[in-house]
């Protein structure tokens, strides 16, 4: 019985890792715009505009967003059930599950049009004349990104604090800092666009933001598939036992 249980744990870890990796790949489906004609400027347009209801390829990108969200949600849940329960790591997996769930919901609440490329759409958005799903998209997107940021920070902290997942402990901090910078760029660009001051390369900033999240999820998949921990300290070297003292005259025979 113990042998079967020992073998099942790595199998569950591999399933969790595979789900996370597939989710990371699906979350980068927007790179298809490099080979497909979308009619949107990748430097200026929101990533979400690819999945807008009025876009010719909107159905494709909504499907990939749904797949990405469900895969990451399933992978985070599987990892939570498989890996050792520690407070910071548990909180991080829960945050990643939130990211996956919100991303899946996001795909069901698409933008009705592309505001950065369509002035009429931008005017309707400003006047509040867009469908409820269009307005709710901002909420689901914010929840998804908040979950992603929390997961990045919490799981990186857990990896370094508990001496687990050496690759995450080493690469996590620069990824978190880069993600924070990309998020600041994106938020500043959104504010500028809302105020009518241009897009400030909004599309480039947001694409960097989502790419870094995908890279982090892929790194998590590697760590779950190949768990590692710091080597335990070496036991102190045994001191040689003292030689017995010879009594007077011993050995002089």
WOBELDA-V79294 format. One record per residue. N is the residue number from 0. RES is the residue in one letter. SS is DSSP state (alpha for helix, beta for strand, coil for the rest). OMEGA is omega in whole degrees, -180 to 180 (999 if undefined). Layout:
# WOBELDA-V79294
n=(N/N)
res=(RES/RES)
ss=(SS/SS)
omega=(OMEGA/OMEGA)
This chain:
# WOBELDA-V79294
n=(0/1/2/3/4/5/6/7/8/9/10/11/12/13/14/15/16/17/18/19/20/21/22/23/24/25/26/27/28/29/30/31/32/33/34/35/36/37/38/39/40/41/42/43/44/45/46/47/48/49/50/51/52/53/54/55/56/57/58/59/60/61/62/63/64/65/66/67/68/69/70/71/72/73/74/75/76/77/78/79/80/81/82/83/84/85/86/87/88/89/90/91/92/93/94/95/96/97/98/99/100/101/102/103/104/105/106/107/108/109/110/111/112/113/114/115/116/117/118/119/120/121/122/123/124/125/126/127/128/129/130/131/132/133/134/135/136/137/138/139/140/141/142/143/144/145/146/147/148/149/150/151/152/153/154/155/156/157/158/159/160/161/162/163/164/165/166/167/168/169/170/171/172/173/174/175/176/177/178/179/180/181/182/183/184/185/186/187/188/189/190/191/192/193/194/195/196/197/198/199/200/201/202/203/204/205/206/207/208/209/210/211/212/213/214/215/216/217/218/219/220/221/222/223/224/225/226/227/228/229/230/231/232/233/234/235/236/237/238/239/240/241/242/243/244/245/246/247/248/249/250/251/252)
res=(X/X/X/X/X/X/X/X/X/X/X/X/X/X/X/X/X/X/X/X/X/X/X/X/X/X/X/X/X/X/X/X/X/X/X/X/X/X/X/X/X/X/X/X/X/X/X/X/X/X/X/X/X/X/X/X/X/X/X/X/X/X/X/X/X/X/X/X/X/X/X/X/X/X/X/X/X/X/X/X/X/X/X/X/X/X/X/X/X/X/X/X/X/X/X/X/X/X/X/X/X/X/X/X/X/X/X/X/X/X/X/X/X/X/X/X/X/X/X/X/X/X/X/X/X/X/X/X/X/X/X/X/X/X/X/X/X/X/X/X/X/X/X/X/X/X/X/X/X/X/X/X/X/X/X/X/X/X/X/X/X/X/X/X/X/X/X/X/X/X/X/X/X/X/X/X/X/X/X/X/X/X/X/X/X/X/X/X/X/X/X/X/X/X/X/X/X/X/X/X/X/X/X/X/X/X/X/X/X/X/X/X/X/X/X/X/X/X/X/X/X/X/X/X/X/X/X/X/X/X/X/X/X/X/X/X/X/X/X/X/X/X/X/X/X/X/X/X/X/X/X/X/X)
ss=(coil/alpha/alpha/alpha/alpha/alpha/alpha/alpha/alpha/alpha/alpha/alpha/alpha/alpha/alpha/alpha/alpha/alpha/alpha/alpha/alpha/alpha/alpha/alpha/alpha/alpha/alpha/coil/alpha/alpha/alpha/alpha/alpha/alpha/coil/coil/coil/coil/coil/coil/coil/coil/coil/coil/coil/coil/alpha/alpha/alpha/alpha/alpha/coil/coil/coil/coil/coil/coil/alpha/alpha/alpha/alpha/alpha/alpha/alpha/alpha/alpha/alpha/alpha/alpha/alpha/alpha/alpha/alpha/alpha/alpha/alpha/alpha/alpha/alpha/alpha/alpha/alpha/coil/coil/coil/coil/alpha/alpha/alpha/alpha/alpha/alpha/alpha/alpha/alpha/alpha/alpha/alpha/alpha/alpha/alpha/alpha/alpha/alpha/alpha/alpha/alpha/alpha/coil/coil/coil/coil/coil/coil/coil/coil/coil/coil/alpha/alpha/alpha/alpha/alpha/alpha/alpha/alpha/alpha/coil/coil/coil/coil/alpha/alpha/alpha/alpha/alpha/alpha/alpha/alpha/alpha/alpha/alpha/alpha/alpha/alpha/alpha/alpha/alpha/alpha/alpha/alpha/alpha/alpha/alpha/alpha/alpha/alpha/alpha/alpha/alpha/alpha/coil/coil/beta/coil/alpha/alpha/alpha/alpha/alpha/alpha/alpha/alpha/alpha/alpha/alpha/alpha/alpha/alpha/alpha/alpha/alpha/alpha/alpha/alpha/alpha/alpha/alpha/alpha/alpha/alpha/alpha/alpha/alpha/coil/coil/coil/coil/coil/coil/coil/alpha/alpha/alpha/alpha/alpha/alpha/alpha/alpha/alpha/alpha/alpha/alpha/alpha/alpha/alpha/alpha/alpha/alpha/alpha/alpha/alpha/alpha/alpha/alpha/coil/coil/coil/beta/coil/coil/coil/coil/coil/coil/coil/coil/coil/coil/coil/coil/coil/coil/coil/coil/coil/coil/coil/coil/coil/coil/coil/coil)
omega=(-179/180/-180/180/180/-179/-176/-179/176/179/178/177/179/177/178/-180/-180/179/180/-179/178/177/179/179/-180/-179/177/-179/179/179/177/178/177/-179/179/178/-179/-177/-180/179/-177/179/-174/-170/170/171/-178/-180/176/-178/-178/-175/-177/-179/-176/180/-178/-180/179/-176/174/179/180/176/178/179/180/-179/-179/180/179/177/180/180/179/178/179/178/179/-179/-174/-174/-179/-178/173/-168/-176/179/179/177/179/178/177/178/178/176/176/177/-179/-179/-179/177/177/178/179/-179/179/178/-174/170/179/-178/-176/-173/-177/-179/-176/-179/179/177/179/179/178/180/180/-179/-180/-177/179/179/-179/179/179/-180/-179/-180/-180/-180/-180/178/178/178/180/-178/176/177/179/-180/179/179/179/-177/-175/-178/176/178/179/-180/-179/-177/-175/-178/177/176/-177/-179/179/177/-179/-174/-178/-178/178/177/179/180/178/179/178/178/179/179/177/177/-178/-179/178/179/178/179/179/-180/179/180/179/-179/-179/-175/-180/-179/-179/-178/180/-180/-179/177/175/-180/-177/178/180/176/180/178/180/179/177/177/176/179/178/-178/180/-180/-180/-178/179/179/179/-179/179/-179/-179/180/-180/-179/180/178/180/180/-178/178/179/179/179/174/-178/178/-180/-180/180/-179/999)
